Amino acid sequence: MIQANLSLKEIYDLLCSKCRAKLVKLVAGRVTEAQIRKELEGKKK
């Protein structure tokens, strides 16, 4: 992952429309994955 001082919004504004769609999917995937992990960890305890 590239370390940058840009917010997601700023990065999004710099991207072309194709890249924006990819970023949205990536971020959506990350969020869902994180939520699933939280739920799984919560059930283990």
C-alpha positions in Angstrom: 0.0 0.0 0.0 1.3 3.4 -0.9 1.7 5.7 2.1 0.4 9.2 1.1 -0.9 12.2 2.9 -3.9 12.3 0.6 -7.4 11.5 1.8 -9.5 9.0 -0.1 -11.6 11.9 -1.4 -8.5 13.7 -2.8 -7.2 10.5 -4.4 -10.7 9.8 -5.9 -10.7 13.3 -7.4 -7.3 12.7 -9.1 -8.4 9.4 -10.7 -10.0 8.8 -14.1 -13.5 7.3 -14.1 -12.3 3.7 -14.7 -9.9 3.9 -11.8 -12.6 5.5 -9.6 -14.8 2.4 -10.2 -11.9 0.2 -9.2 -11.2 2.2 -6.1 -14.9 2.2 -5.0 -15.0 -1.6 -5.4 -11.7 -2.0 -3.5 -12.8 0.2 -0.7 -16.2 -1.5 -0.5 -14.5 -4.9 -0.4 -12.1 -3.7 2.3 -15.0 -2.4 4.4 -17.0 -5.6 4.1 -14.0 -7.7 4.8 -13.2 -5.7 8.0 -16.9 -6.0 9.1 -16.9 -9.7 8.6 -13.7 -10.1 10.5 -15.1 -8.1 13.4 -18.2 -10.2 13.5 -16.2 -13.4 13.4 -13.8 -12.2 16.2 -16.8 -11.1 18.2 -18.4 -14.6 18.0 -15.2 -16.4 19.0 -15.0 -14.5 22.4 
